[in-house]
Amino acid sequence: MNTEPSGWRKSSRSAQQTSCVEVGRVADGAAVRDTKNRATGYFTTTGPQWATFVGAIKTGRYDR
């Protein structure tokens, strides 16, 4: 079984900026890495953790 993330993508809102994150798929959730320094690796979350995080973003929880 391949445990490496696949399908890395970044938000279309980031356009040509390089200071953003990319999200990849893993078997049971998501992986996140820095686009400026991909060699430093990534962290993973479970599906429920990722859904909670995305939901919080959509409701403005992290807006300044």
C-alpha positions as CSV (number, residue, x, y, z in Angstrom):
1,M,0.0,0.0,0.0
2,N,1.3,3.4,-1.0
3,T,1.3,5.7,2.1
4,E,2.8,8.7,0.3
5,P,0.5,11.6,-0.4
6,S,-0.7,12.1,-3.9
7,G,-2.5,14.8,-5.9
8,W,-0.8,17.8,-4.4
9,R,-2.6,21.0,-5.1
10,K,-2.7,24.6,-3.8
11,S,-5.6,27.0,-3.7
12,S,-6.5,28.7,-6.9
13,R,-6.7,31.9,-4.9
14,S,-2.9,31.8,-4.3
15,A,-2.3,32.4,-8.0
16,Q,1.4,32.6,-8.7
17,Q,2.4,33.2,-5.1
18,T,4.9,30.8,-3.5
19,S,4.2,31.5,0.1
20,C,1.3,29.1,0.6
21,V,0.6,25.5,1.4
22,E,-0.3,22.5,-0.7
23,V,-2.7,19.8,0.2
24,G,-2.3,16.2,-0.8
25,R,-4.5,13.1,-0.4
26,V,-3.6,10.2,1.9
27,A,-5.6,7.1,2.5
28,D,-7.6,8.4,5.5
29,G,-7.2,12.2,5.4
30,A,-5.0,14.9,4.1
31,A,-1.3,15.9,4.0
32,V,-0.1,19.5,4.1
33,R,3.3,21.0,3.1
34,D,4.9,24.3,2.5
35,T,5.3,25.3,-1.1
36,K,8.5,27.3,-0.4
37,N,10.3,24.3,1.1
38,R,8.8,21.0,0.0
39,A,11.9,19.1,1.1
40,T,11.1,19.7,4.8
41,G,8.3,17.2,4.5
42,Y,4.6,17.3,5.4
43,F,2.2,16.6,8.2
44,T,-0.9,14.5,7.9
45,T,-4.4,14.7,9.4
46,T,-7.3,12.2,9.6
47,G,-10.4,12.8,7.5
48,P,-12.4,14.1,10.5
49,Q,-9.6,16.4,11.6
50,W,-9.3,17.9,8.1
51,A,-13.1,18.4,7.8
52,T,-13.2,20.2,11.2
53,F,-10.3,22.5,10.1
54,V,-11.8,23.3,6.7
55,G,-15.2,23.9,8.4
56,A,-13.6,26.4,10.8
57,I,-11.9,28.2,8.0
58,K,-15.3,28.5,6.1
59,T,-17.0,30.0,9.2
60,G,-14.3,32.6,9.7
61,R,-12.8,31.2,12.9
62,Y,-9.3,32.1,11.9
63,D,-10.0,35.5,10.3
64,R,-8.1,38.4,11.7
